[in-house]
Amino acid sequence: MAIRYTRHARYKFEVLERHGFPVTESQIADTLARPDIVIQQPEGRYIAQKRLTERHVLRVVYRHENSDLVVITFYPGRRARYEDPV
């Protein structure tokens, strides 16, 4: 399965870099290949989530298109907001 990026997703790499939170294509691929959790969303979208650091997770919003995964957007989030307390 190939990973493709929407124009918006490509732009997010630049935005997060400017804000001091760089994300790489390899982190996106790893999150899609080995997520901690996948959350189904309306309209055929999914959110793959994976822990990045002790305080942050990476959330990748994507859809299936033919045999590809199309990344719509992605963003870091605080673990405290998106994970259940242990």
C-alpha positions as CSV (number, residue, x, y, z in Angstrom):
1,M,0.0,0.0,0.0
2,A,1.4,3.4,-1.0
3,I,1.0,6.5,1.1
4,R,-0.2,9.6,-0.6
5,Y,-0.6,13.1,0.9
6,T,-3.2,15.7,0.2
7,R,-2.0,19.3,-0.5
8,H,-3.1,20.2,3.0
9,A,-1.1,17.3,4.6
10,R,2.0,18.4,2.7
11,Y,1.6,21.9,4.0
12,K,1.2,20.6,7.6
13,F,4.9,19.4,7.5
14,E,5.9,23.0,7.0
15,V,3.5,24.4,9.6
16,L,4.6,22.0,12.3
17,E,8.2,22.6,11.5
18,R,7.7,26.4,11.9
19,H,6.1,25.8,15.3
20,G,9.0,23.7,16.5
21,F,7.3,20.3,16.3
22,P,8.7,18.7,13.2
23,V,7.0,15.5,12.0
24,T,8.6,13.3,9.3
25,E,7.1,11.1,6.6
26,S,8.7,8.1,8.3
27,Q,6.8,8.9,11.5
28,I,3.6,9.1,9.5
29,A,4.3,5.7,7.8
30,D,5.1,4.2,11.2
31,T,1.9,5.5,12.7
32,L,-0.1,4.1,9.8
33,A,1.7,0.7,9.8
34,R,1.8,0.2,13.6
35,P,-0.8,2.4,15.3
36,D,-1.6,2.2,19.0
37,I,-5.2,2.6,18.1
38,V,-7.3,3.3,15.0
39,I,-10.6,5.2,15.3
40,Q,-13.2,5.0,12.6
41,Q,-14.7,8.3,11.6
42,P,-17.7,9.3,9.4
43,E,-17.3,9.3,5.6
44,G,-14.7,6.6,5.4
45,R,-12.1,8.3,7.3
46,Y,-9.9,6.9,10.1
47,I,-7.5,8.3,12.7
48,A,-4.4,6.3,13.4
49,Q,-2.8,7.3,16.7
50,K,0.7,6.4,18.1
51,R,2.7,7.7,21.0
52,L,5.5,10.0,20.0
53,T,6.9,11.1,23.4
54,E,6.0,10.8,27.1
55,R,3.7,13.7,26.6
56,H,2.5,13.6,23.0
57,V,0.8,11.3,20.4
58,L,0.7,11.7,16.7
59,R,-2.7,11.5,15.1
60,V,-3.0,10.8,11.4
61,V,-6.3,11.3,9.6
62,Y,-6.5,9.2,6.4
63,R,-8.8,7.4,4.0
64,H,-8.4,4.3,1.8
65,E,-8.4,5.1,-1.9
66,N,-8.0,2.1,-4.2
67,S,-4.9,0.4,-2.8
68,D,-3.4,3.5,-1.3
69,L,-3.7,5.3,2.0
70,V,-4.4,9.0,1.5
71,V,-3.2,11.2,4.4
72,I,-5.7,14.1,4.8
73,T,-4.0,15.7,7.8
74,F,-2.0,14.9,10.9
75,Y,-1.3,16.6,14.2
76,P,0.5,16.1,17.5
77,G,-1.7,16.0,20.5
78,R,-1.2,15.7,24.2
79,R,-1.4,12.2,25.5
80,A,-3.5,13.4,28.5
81,R,-6.2,14.5,26.0
82,Y,-6.3,11.5,23.7
83,E,-5.3,8.5,25.9
84,D,-7.1,6.9,28.7
85,P,-5.4,7.3,32.1
86,V,-3.5,4.2,33.1
